[in-house]
Amino acid sequence: MELDQKVIDTVKKVLKKYHAKRVLVAVSGGVDSMVLLHVLSQLLPKDSFGVVNVDHDLRPESASEVAFVQDFCVQNDFQFFTTKWMNQPKDDIGMEAAARKFRYGFFKQIMQENDFDTLVTAHHANDLAENMLMKMIRSGNAYEVVSLKEQRPFANGQIVRPLLNFAKADITVLADIHDINHVQDQTNFDNITMRNRLRNNIFPELQKENGQLLHHFGFFEQQILALLKLAQEKFTEIESQMQLQEKPISGLLNPVLQLDRQQQTLFWGNFFTKLQLGISISNRQIDSIIEVVTNNDANASINLADSWQFIKSYDNFVIRQIKPQKTTELAITLGQSVKFLKRDFNLSTSESDFNLTTDFIPKTITLRTRRTGDKLLLSNGFHQKLSKRFINEKIPEYKRDDYLVLLFDNRIVWVEKIYNMSDYLKKGSKHYKIKLD
Ligand SMILES: Nc1ncnc2c1ncn2[C@@H]1O[C@H](COP(=O)(O)OP(=O)(O)OP(=O)(O)O)[C@@H](O)[C@H]1O
């Protein structure tokens, strides 16, 4: 079949397969997206597609590139949406990712406001192979290798990439045959980014070794996807045994332990990918997680990015973001109602309705959270470490900072739920009422 027809048939088939109805085409003005636009305009009626373009304003030529796409759309009477990126980061680090975030944010907005169900991009076989090799170089994680899929959910609908089976060379041939005008992104030739170095230096060399290289990347991706699908079935079964909770994200650890170490790596990688915490988890962090999950310590935690923590607590795990607590100590007076750790606390004297009894009247009363070295008075003048009491009561490590501790003259008289000095006094004379919501 002629290349021309093959591309048209493929794009048609892919759109049909994913039930694309109202299509938004992402057009940068480069050869790939201009060819895609050419094909789509032959397949779809004008009122069922629109063109979207983002001016990242990172190069002097960008305004003229937008103008090029805009003029093309006006001449052909295509719906056109564009915006200019204003809030670029000050330095270059993370610029590509920030630009992508902005771009996809705008795509999403246009889809939602104009009722498009499908965003179509011109990613092709070279993009797929470059992406896979970049993931190989950066992490080597099987669950990350596949990142450019033919279809994935996006905004109020989906992203579809119908050109993934075509090489850049094929697309360029089509542009030549049909005399399709396009802009040339000069930054493609800078070898500053890894992507460009792969594109310009590495891939041409690899392709000399085997002309079928791009197809082989395609096969590899398909096979990894199939394997991940099989693994996913097993993981879903395991997750159902873990009794997962959402707030905080937690569950039982035992079901994961039926997997061998490499399978656990895949499990946690897959699990974190699904959670979408907005942070990346390194191989070393996953290794540490497996380490603490499989060792004998009852409590342990692994710090992840952005104050997230993976916590092992006895048979359970918890993943939560630790927000620094502002106030950790509060001086209070009798009868005063205070808010502490988001809860209402009130201490008053009481003759009948009491739940705390002491044998002394305090000069100072303090409410706080636990501290190292905290001790609890037991009978006969003996003391017990508060940390020991937490362990005996099987209170998970990560919850211990939430427990309120009440002190009279620097002596602990009460710890929420787990200690009350009255229980250890032979007889007390002063009665107090603690109210806590
Ligand atoms: N500025 C832009 N405006 C509209 N569409 C764009 C723009 N840049 C890229 N696209 C769309 O995304 C496709 C891929 O572009 P490109 O390869 O430059 O992006 P990438 O950074 O590799 O990938 P991704 O789009 O997933 O971030 C293009 O073929 C086009 O469909």
The ligand as a Tripos MOL2 file, in Angstrom:
@<TRIPOS>MOLECULE
LIG
   31    33     1     0     0
SMALL
NO_CHARGES

@<TRIPOS>ATOM
      1 N1          3.7970   24.3730   21.1920 N.pl3     1 LIG1
      2 C1          2.9790   23.4070   20.8060 C.ar      1 LIG1
      3 N2          1.7160   23.7060   20.4710 N.ar      1 LIG1
      4 C2          0.8420   22.7300   20.0930 C.ar      1 LIG1
      5 N3          1.1770   21.4320   20.0360 N.ar      1 LIG1
      6 C3          2.4240   21.0720   20.3630 C.ar      1 LIG1
      7 C4          3.3810   22.0430   20.7700 C.ar      1 LIG1
      8 N4          4.5380   21.3890   21.0220 N.ar      1 LIG1
      9 C5          4.2970   20.0950   20.8020 C.ar      1 LIG1
     10 N5          3.0340   19.8800   20.3970 N.ar      1 LIG1
     11 C6          2.3970   18.5840   20.0570 C.3       1 LIG1
     12 O1          3.0900   17.5550   20.7410 O.3       1 LIG1
     13 C7          3.6990   16.6780   19.8020 C.3       1 LIG1
     14 C8          5.0520   16.2470   20.3180 C.3       1 LIG1
     15 O2          5.8890   17.3470   20.3690 O.3       1 LIG1
     16 P1          7.3430   17.2850   20.9410 P.3       1 LIG1
     17 O3          7.9820   16.0280   20.4700 O.co2     1 LIG1
     18 O4          8.0050   18.5860   20.7010 O.co2     1 LIG1
     19 O5          6.9990   17.2270   22.4500 O.3       1 LIG1
     20 P2          7.6470   16.3370   23.5510 P.3       1 LIG1
     21 O6          8.1390   17.2550   24.5880 O.co2     1 LIG1
     22 O7          8.6240   15.4170   22.9540 O.co2     1 LIG1
     23 O8          6.4200   15.4580   23.9890 O.3       1 LIG1
     24 P3          5.1650   15.8550   24.8530 P.3       1 LIG1
     25 O9          4.2250   16.6020   23.9460 O.co2     1 LIG1
     26 O10         4.5840   14.5510   25.2980 O.co2     1 LIG1
     27 O11         5.6600   16.6930   25.9590 O.co2     1 LIG1
     28 C9          3.7680   17.5000   18.5350 C.3       1 LIG1
     29 O12         3.8290   16.6460   17.4260 O.3       1 LIG1
     30 C10         2.4920   18.2830   18.6020 C.3       1 LIG1
     31 O13         1.3880   17.4720   18.2310 O.3       1 LIG1
@<TRIPOS>BOND
     1     1     2 1
     2     2     3 ar
     3     2     7 ar
     4     3     4 ar
     5     4     5 ar
     6     5     6 ar
     7     6     7 ar
     8     6    10 ar
     9     7     8 ar
    10     8     9 ar
    11     9    10 ar
    12    10    11 1
    13    11    12 1
    14    11    30 1
    15    12    13 1
    16    13    14 1
    17    13    28 1
    18    14    15 1
    19    15    16 1
    20    16    17 2
    21    16    18 1
    22    16    19 1
    23    19    20 1
    24    20    21 2
    25    20    22 1
    26    20    23 1
    27    23    24 1
    28    24    25 2
    29    24    26 1
    30    24    27 1
    31    28    29 1
    32    28    30 1
    33    30    31 1
@<TRIPOS>SUBSTRUCTURE
     1 LIG1         1 GROUP 0 **** ****
